[in-house]
């Protein structure tokens, strides 16, 4: 399996007030996200309604995706969710958990899961469970 390289591309969060039109804000954020998404990329959007994969399923998906696509783009939306256009562009929607996490924590969870996936596919001992007595 080729090395895993991760690039973080951030879109600045726009300020929100009680008078902010959230629908328009989500649409504008969506346009910015799509503008930064490589056209030849497999797109996975993190979404609360997405599929929940266990580690083995994610590793199998990841392995399959790498045979077809050079790039994988995983989109983390803003606090108000992703636009319909972004969700339409996504090949897959993935839910990390039925729980809601702070935006910064989602990044950490995502990076850890990608590292675990890489470890599974490379038979690296990181994924092995350790029993603590």
C-alpha positions in Angstrom: 0.0 0.0 0.0 1.4 3.4 -0.9 2.2 5.8 1.9 -0.6 7.8 3.4 -0.2 11.6 3.0 -2.7 13.9 4.6 -3.2 17.5 3.6 -5.6 19.7 5.6 -7.3 22.4 3.7 -9.4 24.8 5.8 -12.1 27.1 4.8 -12.4 29.9 7.3 -15.6 29.8 9.4 -17.8 32.8 8.8 -19.2 34.6 11.8 -22.7 33.8 12.7 -25.2 36.1 14.5 -28.8 35.6 15.4 -29.8 37.3 12.1 -27.5 35.1 9.9 -29.4 33.4 7.1 -28.1 29.8 7.8 -29.4 28.4 4.5 -27.3 31.0 2.5 -24.3 30.5 4.7 -24.3 26.8 4.2 -24.7 27.2 0.5 -21.7 29.7 0.4 -19.6 27.3 2.5 -20.6 24.5 0.1 -19.4 26.5 -2.9 -16.1 27.1 -1.2 -15.7 23.4 -0.3 -16.5 22.3 -3.8 -14.0 24.8 -5.3 -11.2 23.3 -3.2 -12.2 19.6 -4.0 -10.0 18.1 -6.7 -12.1 16.9 -9.7 -10.4 13.5 -9.9 -10.9 12.7 -6.2 -13.1 10.2 -4.4 -15.2 12.4 -2.1 -16.3 11.2 1.3 -18.5 13.6 3.3 -18.7 13.3 7.1 -22.4 13.5 7.9 -24.6 12.4 10.8 -26.8 10.4 8.4 -23.8 8.6 6.8 -22.8 5.0 7.0 -21.0 3.9 10.1 -18.1 1.5 9.3 -16.2 -0.6 11.7 -12.4 -0.7 11.3 -12.3 -3.7 9.0 -15.0 -2.3 6.7 -13.2 1.1 6.5 -9.9 -0.7 5.7 -11.6 -2.7 2.9 -13.2 0.4 1.5 -10.0 2.4 1.7 -8.1 -0.4 -0.1 -10.7 -0.5 -2.8 -10.7 3.3 -3.2 -7.0 3.4 -3.6 -7.2 1.0 -6.6 -9.6 3.4 -8.4 -8.7 6.9 -7.2 -5.4 8.7 -6.8 -6.9 11.2 -4.2 -9.3 10.8 -1.4 -11.1 14.0 -0.1 -12.8 13.7 3.2 -15.0 16.7 4.0 -15.8 17.9 7.5 -18.6 20.4 7.4 -19.1 23.5 9.5 -21.3 23.6 12.6 -24.5 23.9 10.6 -23.8 20.9 8.3 -23.0 20.5 4.6 -24.9 21.9 1.7 -27.0 19.6 -0.5 -24.6 20.3 -3.4 -21.6 19.0 -1.3 -23.6 15.9 -0.3 -24.6 15.3 -3.9 -20.9 15.5 -4.9 -19.9 12.9 -2.3 -19.5 9.4 -3.4 -20.0 8.3 0.2 -21.3 9.8 3.4 -19.6 8.5 6.6 -20.8 9.0 10.1 -18.0 8.6 12.7 -20.5 8.1 15.5 -24.1 8.7 16.4 -22.7 11.2 18.9 -21.9 14.8 18.0 -18.3 15.9 18.5 -16.7 19.4 18.5 -15.1 20.3 15.2 -11.5 20.1 16.4 -12.1 16.7 18.0 -13.5 15.3 14.7 -10.2 16.1 13.1 -8.3 14.1 15.7 -10.7 11.1 15.5 -10.5 11.2 11.7 -6.7 11.2 11.6 -6.6 8.4 14.2 -9.0 6.3 12.1 -7.0 6.9 8.9 -3.8 5.8 10.8 -5.6 2.7 12.1 -6.8 1.9 8.6 -3.3 2.2 7.2 -2.1 0.0 10.1 -4.6 -2.7 9.3 -3.7 -2.7 5.6 0.0 -2.9 6.4 -0.3 -5.5 9.2 1.2 -3.0 11.6 0.8 -3.8 15.3 -0.9 -0.5 16.1 -4.3 -1.9 15.5 -3.8 -5.0 17.7 -5.9 -4.9 20.8 -4.1 -5.1 24.1 -5.7 -6.7 27.1 -5.1 -4.8 30.3 -5.6 -6.9 33.6 
